[in-house]
């Protein structure tokens, strides 16, 4: 018997966890049993009254007393426990360096089956790699130098930062590790935002090579971790339709979709983003690839620009819609549905007959059924017939954890519009 606190769920709250869901919410907990040391009596309290410190390891049990797993408790968060192991807590905490080293090496080794040493990819995808709250990108610059960008987004990984960083250094031997724990979600965990080099400082703009295209990535100021690696394979697939075509690349961020189209032989590419900083980076990437005669960067609101193109009678052969998440909560789904439908409807109207629409959603709340329902209604309202040629998602560096739908967040449809 160990001394780790025991958290008991309410009746019938264990099913999702048994199916793989790695979170326990505050309203699912019935009681907590704990003692300070081996000589103390076990105390039983409510979650609100417990003296178990946030950041402690706890064991999770069904109401009837069946063991479910070990997690880290954080009463400041609605996600009160993030489960880190199916083993008992004394086994997990026997050697935390060895425990997290195995998790990191498992993630590294599974990526090596898909990616070469000079590739850039997501190395750790939080809960889907059994390290809740941790994001780690592996960037390899054009000279072969490896950088890691890490985000500690929850207390459950923050308390093991030393062990995780040590494991990453051992597994990857990076030139530098930059922390981007500057996301607002940390506030919900009772954590302050932080960013900067872990260890020796280096320059923060690097150039990677993706599908033969050079991309400048600002790991300090770029969105989230600097670049969206999850679309790498989808950019390659989209480019196959672009030879000799007129292409519109919207919500372009760094211009990567448009530059992949350029490499495939597009005759004209317009890459659009509302952010002046993003457009500045797009222009830099256009120059890096010698694409200035084909690719044009435009700073504009995509919604407004699509309306203008329609009013002007503009037409395209290929349109790429890769917007940011239009909803980050379940409450905003209907509003998001309207936004997604509008841009897709207008894009369909702008396409020549037989044109290709590459359309995406990265909001996990906007589930696949709703995404494809939206496309169907956008097609009907645009009076176009649409064939879905392929349904795609994120690359193999973004594994999907069964029982955790949030890990299957990216939808990408390749459509032919008649």
C-alpha positions, 0 to 999 in steps of 0.5 A: 500500500502506498501513501499517494492520495486516492481520488474517487469518481462519481458513479458511472464517470469511469467509462471514458477513462477506461476507453482512453480519455486522459482527463478527470474534470472537477465535477466528476470527483466524489471524494478524496482520501489521503494521509500525510505519512505512513503513521497518519490515519487516512482522511476522507474529504471533498475535492474542495476541502482536501489538503493534497497540494496541486502538482501532486501525484494521485491515484484515480479510482472508480466509485466502487474502488477499481484502480484507473490510473495515476495522474497529477492533481490541479484544483485550479483547473477544470481539468482537475487530474491529467492521467499520466500512467496506467500504473500505480503512483509508487511505480511512476514516482520510483524514478521520474527521470527514467519514467519520462525518458521512456515516454520521450524516447517512445515518441522519438522512435515512432517518428523515426519510422516516418521522417528523416534526420533533416525533416522538421516535425512534431516530436511530442503531441501532448496527451496523444503521446502520453505526456499531457500538456506538452508540445514539442516541435523538432525543427531541422534547419537547412544546414542540418542543425536541430532546434526544439521548441517546447510548450508546457501547457499544463501543471501535469508536465510543468512539475516534471520540466527538469526530467522532460528537458533532460530526456529531450536533450538525451534523445535529440542532442539539439543545438538549442531548446526554445520555450513557448509557454506563452499561451493563454491556456496556462492561466487556466492551470494557475501558471504564468506565461513564459518564453525564452531559451532554455540554456544558451541563447541563439537566433530565433529565425531559422530556415527549414526545408519542407517538400523542397521549399525553403521556409523561414520560421520565427520560433519566438514570434510566430504563431504558437510554436512558429510554424504549422507542421501538421499540414506538411503532407496536405501541402504536398497533396494540394500542390499536385493539382497546381501545375499551370494553374491560377491559385489562391492561398488564403490564411497563408501564415508563412506562405507554405501552401502557395510556395508548394504550388509554385514549386509544382509549376503554378502559373500564378499564386496569390497568398493572403493573410490579414496579419502584416507580420505574416505577410512580411514573412511570406515576402521573405519566403517568396524571396528565399525561393525565387518565386517573386514572378509567380507568387504575390503576397497580399495583406487583406481580410480573407472574408472581404477579399473573397467578396471583392473577387466575387463582385469583380468576377475573378476566377481561380483554378485552385483555392486553399482555405486553411483558416485558424480555428473559428471556435475554441469552445463548444458554445461557439460552434454555430457561429463557427459553422456560419464562418466556415460556410461563408468562406467555402461558399464564396470559394466555390463560386470563385472556382472555374468548373472542375476547379480544386478546393483544398479546405481545412478546419483545425478546431477540434470542437468542429467535428468531422460530421459537422465539417462535411455537413457544412461543405454540403450546405455550402455547395448547395447554396453556391449552386455547385456540385462537389466531389470530395476526392480525399479526406485527410488530417494531420500527418503521422507526427500527430498520432490520434489517441483512441478515446481522446477525440481532441487529438483528431482535430485537423480536417482537410478535404480535397474537393473538385467543384463543378 
